[in-house]
Amino acid sequence: MGGSKKENEKEKGKEKEKEKEVKQEKGKGKEKEKEERSSSSSSSSGDGESSQCRPCAFLLGIPFAVLGLFLSVFGLAFWIVG
């Protein structure tokens, strides 16, 4: 009986080591996913981290903002004169 207890303890120790290895492998997988996400292009949207496309939207909006500014100035002049 004494020998079987030692064997059970050894098996439990081996199982715990295997569990630790599996956890470490999962952790490494998560780290790789994070690295892939950070190194990937701005194809993903909505996660808050990829704000690389916002300058493009800003540049596309500039002409409309300038047009609105000019129209408001001309509208103000016509309102004062008219």
N, C-alpha and C positions, 0 to 999 in steps of 0.2 A: 504493500500500500504506500509506503514511503516513497518508492520510486515513481509511482504514478502521479503523485502530487508534484514532484519535481518536473516531470514531463509536461503536466498540465500548465505549470508556471512558465516553462520554456515556450510552450505553444502560445500562451497568452502574450508573452513578450514578443514573439515573432509576429503575431497578429497586430500588435500595437505598432511595431516598426513598419509593417506593411501599410497600415493606416496613415502613418506619418508621411511615408513616401508618396502615397496617393494624394494627400493634402498638398504636399510640396509641388507635385506635378500639376495639380489644379491651379495652384498659385502662379506657377510659371506660365500656364496657359492664359490666365487672366492678364498677366503682365504683357505677354505677347499681343493680346487683343488690344490693350491700351496703346501699345507702341504702334500697332497697325492703324488704329484710329487716328492717332496724332500725326502719323506720317502720311496718311492718305490725303487725297485732294479734297476739295470742298464739295464733294458729291452728296454727302449726307446733309440733311437740313433738319432743323427743329431741335437739335440737342444742345444749343447754346454755345457749344465750343467752336463751331465752324462759322465764323463771321467774316470769312474771306470774301464773300460775294457782295457784301454791303457797299464797298467803294464803287462797284459797277453800277449799282442802283443809284447811288449818289450822283455819279457822272451822267447817268441817263436822265436824272431829274433836274439837273442844272439848267438846261435850255428852257424847260417849262417854268421854272422859278424866275428866270430872267424875263421871259415873255410876260408873265403875270406882273412883274414889277413895272415893266414899261407900260403895260395896259393900265395899271392903276395910276401911274403918273399922268398919262394922257387923259384918263377918265377924270381925274381931279382937275386938270386944266380946263376941260370942257365943262365941268360942273361949275367952276368959278366963273368962266366967261359966259356960259349960257344961262 
